[in-house]
Amino acid sequence: MTESAGYLGRGWAFPPQFGPNGSDVATVAGEDDIVQSLTILFGTALGERVMRQDFGCDVSRYMFEEIDQTLLTSIREAVSDAILYHETRIRLDGVEVTGDGQTPGLVLIAIRYTVRANNSRFNMVYPYYLNEAVRAAP
């Protein structure tokens, strides 16, 4: 394991995956672990984890809201705060939240960050559906 991967850690792959005999667990390390941790963070509502009530990103409270600039700013602040408090392996360089003009109810959360251990820059886009339950079936 490289020094960078050692600092960044190793964790279970998400979603959890097991080997054919059930005793092996798939794991991820390094930058892949960070991406999966961010995905888990954004998909967890505040209060959802019994032992960590403060863990998560409070974007679920915006479900079914009209997408306007106020909403996009609120989501950006919620995402920035969640990363600041719960993902210390990275330095947040920027968050941009935009509505997708082609898919109603879809908000794209673009995150730019630097890994503190090796000063590598990365970005990811997290799609968040604000009104998935009310979309018409294709």
C-alpha positions in Angstrom: 0.0 0.0 0.0 1.4 3.4 -0.9 1.7 6.2 1.7 -1.1 8.1 0.0 -3.4 5.0 0.1 -2.5 4.4 3.7 -3.5 7.9 4.7 -6.6 7.9 2.7 -7.7 4.6 4.1 -9.4 1.4 2.9 -13.1 0.7 3.3 -15.8 -1.6 2.2 -17.0 -1.1 -1.3 -20.4 0.5 -1.7 -22.8 -1.1 -2.2 -21.3 -4.0 -0.1 -20.1 -6.9 -2.2 -19.1 -10.3 -1.0 -17.1 -13.1 -2.6 -18.6 -16.4 -3.7 -18.1 -18.2 -0.4 -19.5 -15.2 1.6 -16.3 -14.6 3.6 -14.6 -12.2 1.3 -15.6 -8.5 1.3 -14.8 -6.2 -1.6 -12.8 -3.1 -0.4 -11.7 0.2 -2.0 -8.8 2.4 -1.2 -7.3 5.8 -2.0 -9.3 8.2 -4.2 -12.0 5.5 -4.9 -12.7 5.3 -1.2 -13.1 9.1 -1.1 -15.6 9.1 -4.0 -17.6 6.3 -2.4 -17.5 8.1 1.0 -18.9 11.3 -0.6 -21.6 9.4 -2.3 -22.6 7.8 1.0 -22.5 11.2 2.7 -24.8 12.9 0.1 -27.2 10.0 0.2 -27.6 9.9 4.0 -30.2 12.2 5.6 -29.3 13.9 8.9 -30.5 11.8 11.7 -30.6 8.6 9.6 -27.7 7.0 11.4 -28.6 6.0 15.0 -25.1 6.3 16.4 -24.1 9.3 14.3 -27.2 11.6 14.2 -25.0 14.5 12.8 -23.7 12.5 9.8 -25.2 13.1 6.4 -26.1 15.9 4.1 -29.4 17.7 4.6 -30.4 17.9 0.9 -33.4 15.5 1.4 -35.4 18.4 3.0 -35.5 20.1 -0.4 -37.4 17.3 -1.9 -40.3 18.5 -4.2 -39.1 22.1 -3.9 -39.2 24.4 -7.0 -35.7 24.7 -8.5 -34.7 28.3 -8.3 -31.5 30.2 -7.3 -32.4 30.2 -3.6 -32.7 26.4 -3.6 -29.5 25.9 -5.5 -27.6 28.1 -3.1 -29.1 26.2 -0.1 -28.0 22.9 -1.6 -24.5 24.2 -2.2 -24.2 25.3 1.4 -25.5 22.0 2.7 -23.1 20.0 0.6 -20.2 22.3 1.5 -20.9 22.0 5.2 -21.3 18.2 5.1 -17.9 17.9 3.3 -16.2 20.3 5.7 -17.4 18.3 8.8 -17.3 14.7 7.6 -14.6 14.3 4.9 -11.4 15.6 6.3 -9.2 13.8 3.8 -10.0 16.5 1.2 -9.9 20.2 0.8 -13.0 21.6 -0.9 -12.1 23.8 -3.9 -15.6 24.5 -5.1 -19.2 23.4 -5.3 -21.5 24.3 -8.2 -25.1 23.3 -8.2 -27.1 23.6 -11.4 -30.5 22.4 -12.6 -30.5 20.1 -15.6 -32.5 21.8 -18.3 -33.4 18.5 -20.0 -34.6 16.5 -17.0 -37.2 18.1 -14.7 -36.3 17.8 -11.0 -32.6 16.8 -11.6 -30.0 18.9 -9.9 -26.3 18.3 -10.7 -23.9 18.9 -7.8 -20.4 19.4 -9.2 -17.6 19.2 -6.6 -14.0 20.1 -7.1 -11.6 19.0 -4.4 -7.9 18.4 -3.6 -6.7 15.3 -1.7 -4.7 16.5 1.2 -2.3 13.5 1.3 -0.9 14.0 -2.2 -2.2 17.3 -3.4 -4.0 15.7 -6.3 -7.1 17.5 -7.7 -10.3 15.7 -8.5 -13.9 16.4 -9.4 -17.1 14.5 -9.3 -20.7 15.2 -10.3 -23.5 13.9 -8.1 -26.9 13.8 -9.7 -29.7 14.5 -7.2 -33.4 14.0 -8.1 -35.6 16.4 -6.2 -38.9 15.0 -7.5 -38.2 11.4 -8.5 -41.4 10.1 -6.9 -43.6 12.3 -9.1 -41.9 11.7 -12.4 -44.1 10.2 -15.1 -43.2 6.6 -16.0 -41.6 6.4 -19.5 
